[in-house]
Structures are given as structure tokens and as C-alpha cells.
């Protein structure tokens, strides 16, 4: 009992360990905030992007997260919305934006805002410029303000700033209000920045081109999320073509198209006699992509048992062929794609969280066609021009275009391509496609219509 009483009365025992998570692409911002919070007796975790922050939050369960005004891999508003839903007990503080704070702030909010105010006073440059990107390999910093439109910045007006020694009186001594500060608007992304293979001038398509150009020449793993038929493989090909690996192989493997029993040998290769039918040694797809890019399509369909082996390769760069005891060092850049929301699957346990955070270092989302229907005329012209290489070029009349615009496009851009090819065949020798030639065939929209009837 005496020992227990002594432990309870110990000053250290009264200090409840608190953890703060700092999510920012700016290494200087993270370092300075880490230093101030450590002085306030916080344990600090750091993340360079939204995907890494999600993983750190799952592991550390912090009391608060400080999110910078821009994330290099995820949309800030979407990340905040999903994070608050997944971690309702974590106090969320956004730094450097005009986004409203939570209506019910956590008990440590004033202390966090004080830390932010402290680093603003010591280095105002960090609050007056666009966010920076850091290359983990070279530690070079670049200002991407030329292509990024940041949210309006804010500053804190502190009526009375307490000293570090007055930590217990922070709630009573700090009063803060937030006002918008005008900043010069950088150049927006235009059609001239669009990657030619990605047809469309809508904002969401231009954003994809911007993201591809930002990350293409790095070795950073990229995860492409989007509905079926929205052009995920085109994005992967563009990433490879614009990378320094473009003279090396671009190897594609569809994780959903290969039976589970064969997928491991297909990825990692096998030795002769490793299993029934293995009459000779075979190089796997990963090894075949050495020096180039490996594109793992429909990664969400990969069995859990194989995910652990893929994770081991991603972490070490070494693979072991089926039936072989030796390891092989392979240098590949990994791009993965899925039509699923893998972040939700990690919570459900159907996809390994540690593999997800390794693959989703940089996220690109391809939109459904309905999200950029303004690009429909451009896409139609593009596909008709492509078909004109093997048959007489055809055009489309207004009634046919209106019929296309009224469709729901469950198969997205790929469905549009097939519908136009079908229309060109039905039109025969006619050079103009009419509404009678537009046949959507068997689609989910027709199924839903029949169900309603």
C-alpha cells in the first residue's frame, strides 16, 4: 500500500501521456511544431501525407491531430471528413486554413493553438507561402505554388501569450480569433498542362494531370482509385511514360484475373519442380519489371495471404521465387489501382492496413464519367478519330449526342468507347451516327429500369 501511495503521489504519475499527430508535407513545419509540443510534454507523431497520417492514427490513437493547409496525396476536405468519422474522439485542428474548427474542441485545444502561434511568431515565412514538397531521397524542397491553389491562409491574433512555464493557466490566458489574410493567387492548371492521353478539360481531369506531373519522376508508390472503366490504366501508363524509367519495362498484372493458386507464382516466379506442372524455371512479373514499373491492377482483389508477401517485397525490395531458398533483389516502381475504397477495407480487415499505407503514399483518383460529363464531346471526338484509323471517319449528330448525354454511364469512359464502336458498326456505310445507332445494350441502368417496371 505504501508503494502504491508513493506511486500515486509521484509528480510524474500525475502527468497523463498525450500524443499529437502532425500531418504536413512541410518538414520544417513538422520539426518546429514537434519541438514546441515536446516542450509542453506531448508525445509527437509525424506524417508527410494523409495516408501516412491515417496509419499513424490507427497505431497511436492520438488525442489530437494537426493537419496542414494542404496534403500531397489526399483532398484535404475529404480527408478531414473521413478522419472525423473514423476517429470521433480525436480533436482535429487545421493549421493555416480558413476551415472552421470543430464545434466541440478537445480539452487540449488551447495548448495546440498556442504551439501553432509560437511557430508562427518565430517563422512567418512558413505561414505566408504555399506548402512545399519534400523528396525523401534528395531532401530538396520545391514550391509548387505555380500549380496549386491553396485555401486562404489565416493568422492568430493573441491578446496575451503565456510563457512556457505557465502551462496550467493556458485556458484562462489565451484568447484567439481567426481572420482571413489575402494572398496572391498562383497560376491555375490549364488545358495546356493536360497530359494528352487523358482526354478532358474539366477541373477534375486537369487535377489528375497535375498530380501525375508532380509524382511521375519520383520513385514514390502511387495508388489509383476510381470506378471501373474510368481510365486507371491510362494514368499508370502516363506515370511510367513521364518517369525516368520509361525505357524500362511497364509490366501489368490484373490481380482479379488470375486464380489465387497461381497468383503467387505469377508475381514472384517459380523454380522447376516447385509444384505440379512447373516443368521449368519461370521469372515472375515483379522480376520482369526490374528497372521499370510494376502496375498491380485491382490490388483490392489480392488474397490476404499474398498481401503479406507483397508487403515484404515492398519493404525490402527482395523477393523469393516459389520453391527457391535464395532471395533476388529487384528495383521496381510500384503503381497499384483499385475500384474499391481500400481505406474502408483496411478497417474491415479485408485488406492489410500496413500494405495500404505503403502503396497509398500518393493517391490519384479517377472520376466517374458523370462527374465530368462536360468532357463528353471531346471524348466522343477522340474515340471516333481513333476508330477512323481502321475505317472511314464518322461523325455524330446532335440528337445522338443528346442521347449520350442523358445516359448514366455505369461503365464510364470504357462503356462510352464501346457504345461508339457499336454505333459505328450499326451505321454501316453512313458517315453520320444518329440516335438510332446509339444502342446501350445490356447495362446496369437498363437492369435498374427493368426492375422498376
SULZIRA-V219501 format. One record per run of one state. SS is the DSSP state (H for helix, E for strand, - for the rest). FROM is the first residue (numbers start at 0). LEN is the number of residues. If there is no record, write none. Layout:
ss,from,len
SS,FROM,LEN
SS,FROM,LEN
This chain:
ss,from,len
-,0,1
H,1,8
-,9,1
H,10,4
-,14,3
E,17,6
-,23,3
H,26,13
-,39,2
E,41,6
-,47,2
H,49,11
-,60,3
E,63,4
-,67,8
H,75,11
-,86,4
E,90,4
-,94,14
H,108,14
-,122,2
H,124,4
-,128,3
E,131,3
-,134,6
E,140,3
-,143,9
E,152,4
-,156,7
H,163,10
-,173,4
E,177,4
-,181,9
H,190,3
-,193,9
H,202,13
-,215,6
E,221,5
-,226,5
H,231,10
-,241,8
E,249,5
-,254,5
H,259,9
-,268,1
E,269,1
-,270,11
E,281,1
-,282,2
H,284,4
-,288,4
E,292,5
-,297,1
H,298,3
-,301,2
H,303,13
-,316,1
E,317,3
-,320,1
E,321,1
-,322,4
E,326,3
-,329,3
E,332,6
-,338,3
H,341,7
-,348,4
H,352,7
-,359,2
E,361,5
-,366,2
H,368,19
-,387,7
E,394,2
-,396,1
H,397,8
-,405,6
H,411,15
-,426,5
E,431,2
-,433,1
H,434,3
-,437,6
H,443,9
-,452,1
